[in-house]
């Protein structure tokens, strides 16, 4: 996981880097997005992006991607979209069948 978030963080603009580094923490630990935001000092938009980027229990990749896309326009959504694109691209580069698993999510993200 460390290598993944580092690769994602390296591909996003500096303004999205903090969110990129912690985008998987809440769903892979006992901390919720609010805890993570406080621990690392995220601002309101960064916290909002982290909320959007944290998959909910039972949420598929496509459902999660649609939730990010359908979020109200603003700083949190834009940060989340930036990190989500980099996240999906990184996963797709490391899977043997990227189109089958990540293709539809990538196409949805291209529409935003």
C-alpha positions as CSV (number, residue, x, y, z in Angstrom):
1,X,0.0,0.0,0.0
2,X,2.8,2.4,0.8
3,X,4.2,2.1,-2.7
4,X,0.8,2.7,-4.3
5,X,0.0,5.9,-2.4
6,X,3.5,7.2,-3.1
7,X,3.1,6.6,-6.8
8,X,-0.4,8.3,-6.7
9,X,1.0,11.2,-4.8
10,X,3.9,11.6,-7.3
11,X,1.5,12.0,-10.2
12,X,-0.9,14.6,-8.8
13,X,-0.4,18.3,-8.4
14,X,1.2,19.6,-5.2
15,X,-2.3,20.8,-4.1
16,X,-3.6,17.3,-4.0
17,X,-0.6,15.5,-2.6
18,X,-1.7,15.4,1.1
19,X,-5.0,13.7,0.1
20,X,-3.2,11.3,-2.2
21,X,-0.9,10.2,0.6
22,X,-3.8,9.3,2.9
23,X,-6.5,8.4,0.4
24,X,-6.6,4.7,1.4
25,X,-6.0,5.1,5.2
26,X,-9.6,5.3,6.4
27,X,-10.8,2.2,4.5
28,X,-7.8,0.1,5.5
29,X,-7.5,1.1,9.2
30,X,-9.7,1.6,12.2
31,X,-9.7,5.4,11.6
32,X,-12.5,7.2,9.9
33,X,-11.9,10.1,7.5
34,X,-12.4,12.7,10.2
35,X,-9.8,11.0,12.4
36,X,-7.3,10.9,9.5
37,X,-8.0,14.6,8.6
38,X,-7.3,15.6,12.2
39,X,-4.2,13.5,12.5
40,X,-2.6,14.9,9.4
41,X,-4.0,18.4,9.5
42,X,-6.2,18.4,6.3
43,X,-8.1,21.5,5.5
44,X,-11.9,21.4,4.8
45,X,-11.6,20.7,1.1
46,X,-9.0,18.0,1.7
47,X,-11.2,16.4,4.4
48,X,-14.2,16.5,2.0
49,X,-12.1,14.9,-0.7
50,X,-11.0,12.2,1.7
51,X,-14.6,11.5,2.6
52,X,-15.4,11.1,-1.1
53,X,-12.4,8.9,-1.7
54,X,-13.1,6.5,1.2
55,X,-15.1,3.6,-0.2
56,X,-18.1,2.6,1.9
57,X,-18.8,-1.0,2.9
58,X,-20.0,-3.0,-0.1
59,X,-19.4,-0.2,-2.5
60,X,-18.1,-1.3,-5.9
61,X,-15.5,0.5,-7.8
62,X,-18.1,1.9,-10.3
63,X,-20.5,2.9,-7.5
64,X,-17.6,4.6,-5.7
65,X,-16.5,6.4,-8.9
66,X,-20.1,7.6,-9.6
67,X,-20.3,8.9,-6.0
68,X,-17.2,11.0,-6.5
69,X,-18.5,12.2,-9.9
70,X,-21.9,13.1,-8.5
71,X,-20.5,15.1,-5.5
72,X,-21.4,18.8,-5.4
73,X,-19.0,20.9,-7.5
74,X,-16.3,22.5,-5.5
75,X,-12.8,22.1,-4.1
76,X,-13.4,18.8,-2.4
77,X,-14.8,17.2,-5.5
78,X,-12.0,18.5,-7.7
79,X,-9.4,17.2,-5.3
80,X,-11.1,13.8,-5.1
81,X,-11.4,13.6,-8.9
82,X,-7.7,14.4,-9.3
83,X,-6.7,11.7,-6.8
84,X,-9.3,9.2,-8.0
85,X,-8.0,9.4,-11.6
86,X,-4.4,8.8,-10.4
87,X,-5.5,6.0,-8.1
88,X,-7.4,4.2,-10.9
89,X,-4.6,4.7,-13.4
90,X,-2.0,3.3,-10.9
91,X,-4.1,0.2,-10.2
92,X,-4.8,-0.3,-13.9
93,X,-1.1,-0.2,-14.7
94,X,-0.5,-3.0,-12.3
95,X,-3.3,-5.5,-13.2
96,X,-3.2,-8.0,-16.0
97,X,-6.6,-7.1,-17.3
98,X,-6.9,-3.3,-16.8
99,X,-9.8,-2.7,-19.2
100,X,-12.0,-5.4,-17.6
101,X,-11.4,-4.2,-14.1
102,X,-10.8,-0.4,-14.4
103,X,-11.9,0.5,-17.9
104,X,-15.4,1.7,-17.1
105,X,-14.2,3.7,-14.1
106,X,-11.5,5.3,-16.3
107,X,-14.1,6.2,-18.9
108,X,-16.4,7.7,-16.3
109,X,-13.6,9.8,-14.9
110,X,-12.7,11.1,-18.3
111,X,-16.2,12.7,-18.6
112,X,-15.7,14.9,-15.5
